[in-house]
Amino acid sequence: MRNLNRNKRKIYYALRTGDTANVDEYGNETGERTPTYGERIALMCSVSAATGEEAVQAFGSFTGYSRTMCVADNGCPIEEDSIIWFGIEPPSPHNYIVVRKADSKNGIIYALQEVKVKV
């Protein structure tokens, strides 16, 4: 799997680093946790216009995603639950989250789900 440079678009991603406990107004833990993310990193990769036939084959009958992202580098650190900025730039809130990862000998395909983040 190789990506043509003309098909690559700039995205930003942040890897999940852990969780923090939510607390109420009295300082007591609520039992809920909020994910925390590392720094934002730029990456050039191929992002689909919509889900395609290749994505259906790579992820089986899983349909909980709106785009796919293809990276030819098997050393790409993006994992499931990473957040993605596509078509926008930080510091605005992210607009995609990685829900599936399918790696092969020649590259990695990620399933991206669009999310709306409250500011």
Summary of the structure (lengths in Angstrom):
residues: 119
radius of gyration: 15.8
end to end distance: 37.4
largest distance: 54.4
contacts: 307
relative contact order: 0.24
helix: 8%
strand: 46%
